[in-house]
């Protein structure tokens, strides 16, 4: 396994890619509404990405046919946008988005509620988000990777949630998926030792029910096996000599975290 350490110049490009992606999420998230098709979300998202002079990371990646992964309710990740799927009040919608800026990728995901959502759904979204922050307490130089995984899992499982095991986070840079793989579930092996200059995409995928998932016939869309709701929260982060730097926080999130 070879985990890339980014140079100062590469870090600046990754920061720029992250800031743009945060704006894409901020802008697109505000447009979600009842009656909107998932294809409309994808088309608008691609327009926003291109307006910043970036390329969508996901379009045609390994054959994926869209720019935005739009996953609704029991869809965990990789939902393919379609004009037939219309959002209704009470839905939760996960938007997984990547951008390429001057050859460098940034990757982030958020789950949104449409109109008034159930308390169960709201708690799942918030706790999935918090599981990320529980994990990155250990995203520091000198720590081993398993501490991030174990902290995410311990927090999410304390609520009886299922932590998806078939999909993981990853390193990121000039390629969308680089070493190392970053599980969100409990690990016995320690994994790599973190070093300043590593850039990682950490992305808890948490189910309200069991952790089991399955792939739909399109070979992309991943759904919960038991039909329970699923939420997704992801950021691209930079390992530093001190606290991790989150490269993809939206302005509103940065204010609330500050």
VOZA-428162 format. One record per residue (C-alpha): z, x, y; residue in three letters. Coordinates in steps of 0.25 Angstrom, whole numbers, plus 5000, padded with zeros to 4 digits. Layout:
N
ZXYALA/...
END
This chain:
258
500050005000UNK/499650055014UNK/500349995026UNK/499650025039UNK/500450075050UNK/499750035063UNK/499550135075UNK/499950105089UNK/498550065092UNK/498449975080UNK/499849905084UNK/499249875097UNK/498049805091UNK/498949735081UNK/499849685093UNK/498649635100UNK/498149565088UNK/499549495086UNK/499649455100UNK/498249385099UNK/498649315086UNK/499949265092UNK/499049205103UNK/498149145093UNK/499349075086UNK/499949025099UNK/498648965103UNK/498148905090UNK/499548855087UNK/499548765100UNK/498248695096UNK/498748645083UNK/498848495082UNK/498748365074UNK/497348335070UNK/496848475071UNK/496048535059UNK/496348665053UNK/494948705056UNK/495148675070UNK/496348765070UNK/495548875064UNK/494348865074UNK/495348865086UNK/496048985080UNK/494849065078UNK/494449035092UNK/495749085098UNK/495749205089UNK/494349245094UNK/494749215109UNK/495649335108UNK/494549425103UNK/495049425089UNK/494449395075UNK/495249295065UNK/495749385054UNK/495649275044UNK/494249225045UNK/493449265033UNK/494549355028UNK/494449355013UNK/493549235015UNK/494549145023UNK/493649055031UNK/494449035044UNK/495149105055UNK/496549035054UNK/497349005042UNK/497748855044UNK/498848815033UNK/499448675034UNK/500748625028UNK/500748675013UNK/499648775016UNK/500348915016UNK/499148995022UNK/497649015022UNK/497348865025UNK/495848855028UNK/495548775040UNK/494748645038UNK/494348535047UNK/494848435037UNK/496348485038UNK/496948415050UNK/498348445055UNK/499348325056UNK/500648315062UNK/501748375053UNK/500848485048UNK/501248635048UNK/500048725050UNK/500048875048UNK/499048965055UNK/498849105050UNK/497949185059UNK/497449325060UNK/496749395071UNK/495949525072UNK/496049605085UNK/495249735086UNK/495349755071UNK/496849715069UNK/497349595063UNK/498549505066UNK/499049395058UNK/500049275060UNK/500349135056UNK/501149015061UNK/501448885056UNK/501348765066UNK/501848615065UNK/500848505069UNK/501648405077UNK/502948355071UNK/503248425058UNK/504348415048UNK/505648485050UNK/505348555036UNK/504048605042UNK/504648655055UNK/505748725047UNK/504748795038UNK/503848845050UNK/505048895057UNK/505748965045UNK/504449025041UNK/504349085054UNK/505749135054UNK/505549195040UNK/504549295047UNK/505549335057UNK/506649355046UNK/505649445039UNK/505249535051UNK/506749565053UNK/506349675042UNK/504949705048UNK/505449845052UNK/505149985050UNK/505850045038UNK/506149905031UNK/505349875018UNK/504449755018UNK/505249675008UNK/506349645018UNK/505349565027UNK/504849485014UNK/506349455009UNK/506849415023UNK/505649315024UNK/505949255010UNK/507449245012UNK/507349165025UNK/506249075020UNK/506849055006UNK/508249015012UNK/507648885016UNK/507048865002UNK/505648895007UNK/504548954998UNK/504049095003UNK/502549104999UNK/502349224989UNK/500849224987UNK/500549265001UNK/501149385010UNK/501149445023UNK/500349585025UNK/500149705033UNK/499049685044UNK/498149775053UNK/496649805053UNK/496749715040UNK/497349575040UNK/498049615027UNK/498649745025UNK/499749805017UNK/500849775015UNK/500949635009UNK/502249565015UNK/502849455006UNK/503649345012UNK/504449324999UNK/505649414993UNK/505249554989UNK/505949644979UNK/505049764982UNK/505349834996UNK/503849845000UNK/503349935011UNK/504250005021UNK/503949955035UNK/503450055045UNK/503150035060UNK/501750005063UNK/501549915051UNK/500949775055UNK/501249665045UNK/500949515044UNK/502249445039UNK/501949295036UNK/502949215029UNK/502349095022UNK/503448995018UNK/503348865010UNK/504348745012UNK/504348734997UNK/504048834986UNK/503348964988UNK/502248934979UNK/500848924985UNK/499448904980UNK/497948924985UNK/497048804987UNK/495648794982UNK/495048864995UNK/495748994990UNK/496449015003UNK/497448905007UNK/498848925001UNK/499748804999UNK/501148784995UNK/501148744980UNK/502148634982UNK/501548574995UNK/502648625004UNK/502448665018UNK/502148815021UNK/502348895034UNK/501749025038UNK/502249125049UNK/501649265051UNK/501649375061UNK/500949515062UNK/502049615064UNK/502249765068UNK/503249845061UNK/503849935072UNK/505050035072UNK/505949925077UNK/505749775076UNK/504449715071UNK/503449675081UNK/502749535079UNK/501349545084UNK/500949395082UNK/502049315089UNK/501549205098UNK/502149205112UNK/503049085109UNK/503549155097UNK/503749285104UNK/504649205115UNK/505449135104UNK/505649265097UNK/506049335110UNK/
END
